[in-house]
């Protein structure tokens, strides 16, 4: 779990490093299945807050434009070994909501029953 979230954090930091100082890059996060959890967990990190909302206030390098989660899930009735950590490690929902709210960014989830 942590390795996947760290990969996303590193990619976001790399995008921020390449942004122009006067104009932040707009970041849209799109995930499928377990990738949705990666996004949600990334949004809960203090380092993500620092990346999106630098302190002291300066020109942010990234602006969160929104998140799209396709076939997101957060629990599995009978998880197999590789997926079990994704089902048991807690997510700081309040931190996720705070990050999305502060960024003014929507989170959309696409689900299907077929």
GIRAKA-V115435 format. One record per pair of residues at least 6 apart in sequence whose ideal C-beta (glycine too) atoms are under 6 Angstrom apart, sorted by the first residue. I is the first residue (numbers start at 1). J is the second residue. Records with the same first field share a line. If there is no record, write none. Layout:
BEGIN
I->J / J
END
This chain:
BEGIN
1->85 / 86 / 89
4->38
5->38 / 41 / 42
8->38 / 42
9->42
15->25
16->51 / 61 / 62
19->25 / 61
21->59
24->60 / 61 / 62 / 63
25->62
26->63 / 65
27->62 / 64
28->65 / 66
29->39 / 67
30->68
31->39 / 69
32->70 / 71
33->71
34->86
36->69 / 72
37->86
39->67
40->91 / 96
41->91
42->48
43->96 / 99
44->92 / 95 / 96
52->62 / 64 / 103
54->60
64->103 / 105
66->105 / 106
67->107
68->108
69->109
70->110
72->109
75->87
76->87
79->87
100->107
END
